[in-house]
Amino acid sequence: MPRAASRRGARLVLVTLALLAAPPARAVQPGEVLADPKLEARARDISAGLRCLVCQNQSIDDSDAPLARDLRLIVRERLRQGDDDTAVVEYVVRRYGEFVLLRPVVAWHTALLWLTPPLALLLGGFALWRAARRRRPPAPAALSPAEEAAVADLIRRP
């Protein structure tokens, strides 16, 4: 029985390693792939930074939504026309807004987006500090002369 268990354990480890080594599934269809490998690599890099407007938490490369497919085709078409990577991203942003970017730009109009997490951490830390200060037990009061005499009397008793 121990051999069977060790074999099952080894199989489980191998399957886990195989799953971890597998590349992520992409929604890019074979008909969308550009013939030029350099252009296709650029298209994949650009697509990795663009949000699927339907799924919202996936890049357009990872999404099967029809709008994501349209965006992938737009990216590839703009690259075929000779646009550089920045021009392609700017074109898509002009058309769909900054929400299409998976990583928002750092600008004045996005300051609240960027400053909220550190502010929340600071406020949370301050609240914890205040709560810890409030929970400290008060310092014990000094004994009155009558209490000191009573304690001394108790100590002297056999």
Secondary structure, DSSP 8 states (H G I E B T S, - for coil): -HHHHHHHHHHHHHHHHHHHHS-------GGGS-SSHHHHHHHHHHHHTBB-TTTSSSBTTT---HHHHHHHHHHHHHHHTT--HHHHHHHHHHHH-GGGBSS---SGGGHHHHHHHHHHHHHHHHHHHHHHHHTS--------HHHHHHHHHHHH--
